[in-house]
């Protein structure tokens, strides 16, 4: 999904058409050293993608000014999720690490390049915590990003160099985010939960990973440029159960 204003691949574990009712399954652990099956959307013109280390890393080749309209966006989507309605509701998870101060990184659902919209579940080093976004350029071209829920940075810090397990879920209009540092106990409850019905499922939706920067807090702190850098690993997805009441699909 663009943040700027302006031969079939075989599945490793399970066919997308057979997802409904399935448990959590692994999309990619990048242990093979590549990111086959992941499409790249680099809005900076200097984005670099690399999975040779066994994790999927995004970075910009040089620093980007905080007033650049691309906001440093380097994105990747799982190609098999496009056109598969099973991915519109469920839980995406993975490990996320921002390698540099200023980087925001996380997971997306209902990511749509046609409407330039998504729901995002992010950790932001500039805000110092986690948030859920609704991005909708079609409806609000002048200010497409809306942070619909943000955690307390004192209670739930997000720090550059620390690897977190991040999980974002959407079931209908209920969105939840759970996050914790790798190596610590998983919290029992999500740290954020919110109702939002602005972005309906679409055949063009995808799930994906993204790194960028949040200009507002950086400008307020006098930061002039950011070298965006983040790493992702062990990306998983759990489709929502098909039933009338799916509120316990965390």
C-alpha positions in Angstrom: 0.0 0.0 0.0 1.4 3.3 -1.1 1.9 5.8 1.8 3.0 8.6 -0.5 0.3 11.2 -1.3 0.9 11.3 -4.7 4.1 -19.4 -13.2 2.4 -20.1 -9.9 4.4 -20.3 -6.6 4.0 -23.4 -4.6 3.0 -22.9 -0.9 5.4 -24.4 1.6 2.8 -25.7 4.0 -0.8 -25.4 2.9 -2.8 -24.1 0.0 -4.5 -20.8 0.5 -7.8 -22.2 -0.7 -7.8 -24.6 2.3 -7.3 -22.1 5.1 -10.8 -21.8 6.5 -10.9 -23.3 9.9 -7.2 -24.1 10.0 -5.0 -23.4 13.0 -2.0 -21.1 13.0 0.4 -22.0 10.3 3.8 -20.6 9.3 4.1 -18.5 6.2 7.9 -18.1 6.2 10.8 -18.5 8.6 13.3 -17.4 6.0 15.7 -20.2 7.0 16.3 -20.9 3.3 17.8 -17.4 3.0 15.4 -16.0 0.5 12.0 -14.3 0.4 10.4 -16.1 -2.5 6.7 -15.5 -2.5 7.0 -12.0 -1.0 6.3 -9.1 -3.3 8.3 -5.9 -2.9 6.9 -2.3 -2.8 9.7 0.2 -2.3 8.4 3.8 -2.2 11.8 5.4 -1.4 13.7 4.4 -4.5 16.6 3.2 -2.3 15.0 0.3 -0.4 17.0 -2.9 0.1 15.5 -6.3 0.8 17.6 -9.1 2.2 16.7 -12.5 3.7 20.2 -14.1 3.4 20.7 -14.0 7.2 17.7 -16.1 7.9 15.4 -13.2 8.7 13.8 -10.7 6.3 15.4 -7.3 6.5 14.3 -4.0 5.0 16.4 -0.9 4.9 17.1 2.3 3.0 20.5 2.7 1.4 20.9 6.1 3.0 19.0 8.4 5.4 15.8 10.0 4.2 14.6 13.5 5.3 11.6 13.4 7.6 9.6 15.6 5.3 10.0 13.3 2.4 6.6 12.2 1.1 7.5 8.6 1.0 8.0 8.6 4.8 10.7 6.0 4.2 8.2 3.2 3.3 9.7 -0.1 2.4 7.0 -2.8 2.2 6.5 -6.4 1.3 3.3 -8.4 0.9 2.7 -12.2 0.8 1.6 -12.7 -2.7 -0.6 -15.7 -2.1 -2.9 -13.6 0.2 -4.1 -11.4 -2.6 -7.6 -12.5 -3.8 -7.9 -15.0 -0.9 -10.8 -13.9 1.4 -9.5 -16.1 4.2 -6.8 -13.5 4.9 -9.3 -10.7 5.5 -10.1 -11.9 9.0 -7.7 -13.7 11.3 -4.4 -13.1 13.2 -1.0 -12.3 11.6 2.1 -12.7 13.8 5.8 -12.6 13.6 9.0 -11.2 15.2 9.7 -7.6 14.5 12.8 -5.5 15.3 13.5 -1.9 14.4 17.3 -1.6 14.0 17.4 2.2 14.0 15.9 5.0 16.0 13.1 6.6 14.0 12.0 3.3 12.3 8.4 2.2 12.7 7.8 -1.5 11.8 5.0 -4.0 11.8 2.3 -6.1 10.2 -0.6 -5.2 7.9 -3.9 -6.7 7.1 -6.5 -5.7 4.5 -3.6 -4.0 2.7 -5.0 -2.7 -0.7 -2.8 -1.0 -3.3 -5.8 0.0 -5.4 -7.5 2.0 -2.6 -4.2 2.8 -0.8 -5.6 1.5 2.5 -4.7 -0.9 5.3 -5.0 -1.7 8.9 -1.5 -1.7 10.5 -0.2 -3.2 13.8 3.1 -1.3 14.5 5.9 -0.6 16.9 7.2 2.9 16.6 10.6 3.9 18.0 9.7 7.6 17.7 6.4 7.3 19.6 8.2 4.7 21.8 5.3 2.2 21.8 2.8 0.2 19.8 -0.2 1.4 17.9 -3.0 0.3 15.5 -3.5 2.4 12.4 -6.2 2.8 9.7 -4.6 4.2 6.5 -7.1 5.3 3.9 -5.8 7.6 1.2 -9.0 7.3 -0.9 -11.3 8.7 1.9 -8.8 11.1 3.4 -6.1 12.1 0.9 -5.0 15.1 2.9 -4.3 13.0 6.1 -4.6 9.3 5.3 -3.2 7.9 8.5 -5.4 7.6 11.6 -3.9 6.1 14.7 -7.0 4.4 16.2 -5.3 3.0 19.3 -2.0 3.6 21.0 -0.4 2.0 24.0 1.3 3.7 26.9 5.1 3.9 26.2 5.9 3.6 29.9 4.0 0.4 30.2 4.6 -1.0 26.7 7.9 0.4 25.3 9.1 -0.3 21.8 12.9 0.2 21.6 15.3 0.0 18.6 17.5 -3.1 18.7 15.0 -5.2 20.7 13.2 -8.0 19.0 9.5 -8.3 19.8 6.8 -10.9 19.0 3.9 -8.9 17.4 0.5 -10.2 16.7 -2.4 -8.3 15.0 -5.9 -9.6 14.5 -9.0 -8.5 12.8 -12.3 -10.3 13.2 -15.1 -8.3 11.5 -14.7 -4.8 13.0 -12.7 -5.8 16.1 -9.0 -5.2 15.9 -6.4 -6.3 18.6 -2.7 -6.0 19.0 -0.5 -8.1 21.3 3.3 -7.6 21.7 6.1 -8.6 24.0 9.9 -8.9 23.9 11.2 -12.2 22.6 12.4 -14.3 25.6 9.8 -12.9 28.0 6.3 -14.3 28.9 3.5 -13.8 26.4 0.9 -11.5 28.0 -2.5 -13.1 28.5 -4.5 -10.2 27.0 -3.9 -7.9 24.0 -2.4 -4.6 24.8 -4.7 -2.8 22.4 -8.3 -3.5 21.3 -10.5 -1.3 19.3 -13.6 -1.4 17.1 -13.4 0.1 13.6 -15.5 -0.7 10.6 -14.1 1.8 8.0 -12.2 -0.7 5.9 -14.2 -3.6 4.6 -12.7 -6.8 3.1 -11.9 -6.5 -0.6 -10.7 -9.1 -3.2 -7.6 -6.9 -3.7 -6.5 -7.1 -0.1 -3.2 -8.6 1.1 -1.3 -9.2 4.3 2.2 -7.7 4.5 5.2 -6.3 6.4 6.3 -2.7 6.4 9.0 -0.4 7.7 8.7 3.4 7.6 8.9 6.4 9.9 6.4 8.6 11.7 7.3 12.2 10.9 5.3 14.0 13.6 7.2 12.9 16.7 10.5 13.1 14.8 10.0 16.7 13.7 8.9 17.6 17.2 12.2 16.2 18.6 14.3 18.0 15.9 15.3 14.8 14.0 16.0 15.7 10.4 16.5 12.4 8.7 16.1 8.6 9.4 17.8 5.5 8.1 14.9 3.1 8.0 15.9 -0.4 9.0 13.9 -3.3 10.3 13.9 -7.1 10.4 11.1 -9.7 10.4 10.9 -13.4 11.0 8.7 -16.4 11.7 5.6 -14.9 10.0 2.5 -16.8 10.7 -1.3 -16.5 10.1 -4.3 -18.0 11.8 -7.6 -17.6 9.9 -10.6 -16.5 11.9 -13.2 -19.2 12.7 -16.3 -19.1 10.6 -19.1 -18.6 13.1 -21.6 -16.0 14.0 -19.6 -14.8 17.1 -15.8 -14.8 16.7 -14.9 -12.6 19.5 -12.4 -15.0 21.1 -10.3 -15.1 17.9 -7.4 -13.2 19.4 
